[in-house]
């Protein structure tokens, strides 16, 4: 009798033990945030970098080198700073036109880096994850000028101008790849993000235009990150191409999201 009971009890214990084991972990989503500059230089930002024509033969060769470097990451998804136009879809019809050779020539980094990379990776779709957002800088200016804080804004503007001149000079003297590496240094990203923390100085008591600006900027970037998270699946290797000013918060969002792993772009971008 004892021998007959022993097997069922041992079997039950084994089943309970197996049930207590954790399920196999899903492979992480690897995400590379590539901060870039505006290659068509539209002048939409408060401060703008000087960029020569990226459609020249020299720059096209450099862009091909950038794509080749990023291709070593073996991306399965490419996402860009563009708003989708198809209802109910995050995919970009313009990328399909690019694949078909019917898209008009464009100097924009979405096309020159994002679409180029997606095509080289053999991807049938590219995803637009941009979202409109408020940027109430005029309220900050008005308050600062009325309360003796205009010097703070001038100091911040001067720092940005110095940084963009350095980037412009680097681009003129070197390559697009080298310039992208400069923008994607973690210390450079943190330094650039300091502008928003400094905006918290602008305000007093119940009137906080600086904090409102920072909140609006954070909201836009976390909505962008939400769209990114909703596109990928476990095991994907995603390249997210965005203006460098977004890099700090997008990197933070990826680094803090369970199941995601941040990948440094400078391990893949060409050095020259």
Protein Blocks (a to p, Z undefined) as FASTA:
>chain_A
ZZmmmmmmmmmmmmmmmmmpccdddddddddddddddfklnolafbdcddddfkbmklmm
mmmmmmmmmmmnopabdcdddddfbehiabdfklmmmmnopaccdfbfklmmmmmmmmmn
opabdcdfbdcddddfklmmmmmmmnopmmmmmmmmmmmmmmmmmmmmmmmmmcfklmmm
mmmgmklmmmmmmmmmmmmmncchjbcfklmmmmmmmmmmmmmmmmmmmmpcehiacddd
ddfklmmmmmmmmmmpghiacddfklmpcfZZ
